[in-house]
Amino acid sequence: MDPKKTRKAVALAYEINSSAPRVTGQGEGFVADAILAKAKELGIPTRTEPELVEFLMQLKLNELVPPKLYAAVAEVLAWAYELDGKQIPKPGAEQ
């Protein structure tokens, strides 16, 4: 199999009081499939962003997303919130 064609997936979580989203899962091949299957099972929207995934795959598990990726990750999170019909939480706002 061509290494450029290997499926890759990264799971992110964002807690309201956190400074940035955190990598909560990542993997290639069967692990990527398992991450995507779990997201589907839980009703979590997924999006294909190969270039962003390549950058996020370089991070360690539980590492915060670095500032240089904030804009790209924020775009994906905003898309996911909109898809779910939820308001995007504002830092410091009461939930």
N, C-alpha and C positions, 0 to 999 in steps of 0.2 A: 504494500500500500504506500502511496506517495505521502511522505511526512507532512506535506502542506495540506493534505486532504484529511488528516486525522481530526476527528471531532474533538472540540475543546469546549469546556464550560466553566464559568466562574459564578459562584453565588455570593451575593453581597447582602449585608444587613445594615440598616441605619437606625440607630436609636436616637430619639429626639435630643437628648442631652449630650450626644457624642459630637466630637469635632468633625468627624468625617465617617463615611460608610466604612465597614470592615469586611474583609474577605472571610467568608464563613465556609467556603468550599471551593475546590477547584480540581480539575482533572481532565484527562484525555481518554479517548476511546470509550471503553465500557464504563469508566468512572463518570465521564461526561454524560453518557446516556443515563446513568443512575441519577445524576443531579437534575437533568431535564425531566426525567420521569417523576421524581419527587416533587419538583415544582408544579408539574401538571396535576399530580394527585392532590396537592394542597391548594390548587387554584391560583398559583403565583404566575403572573405573566412572564414570558421569556422573550428575549429579542436577540436577533443575530447581529452582532457587531464585531466582526473578526479582528479588526485592528485594535479595538479596545480590549478584547479578550487577550490578545497577545501581550499587551502591556500589563494587564491584571494577573496573567499567569506568572509574571516575574516576581510578584509579591508573595510573601509567606502567608500561611494560614493565620488568621486573626490580625493580620497587619492592616492598619488604616490606609485607605486610599490616599496617595500623596497629592498635594495641592495641584500639581501639573495636570492631574486627571480629573479634577473637580468638575470642570465644565462638561466634559463628555459623560461622566457618571451622573451628574445632575440632570442632563437631558434624558437619559434612560430612566432615571427614577421618576422624573416628571411625567414621562410617557406612561410608566406603569401605574402611577397614581391616577392619571386621567382615564386610563383604560378601566381601572377599578371604580371610577366615578367618585373618587375621594379627593378631598382638599389636600394640597401639599402642606405638610406641617411647617410652621415657621419656627425657627430657633427661639427658645425662650417662651413660646406661647403655651398657655394652659391647654391641655387636651381634655 
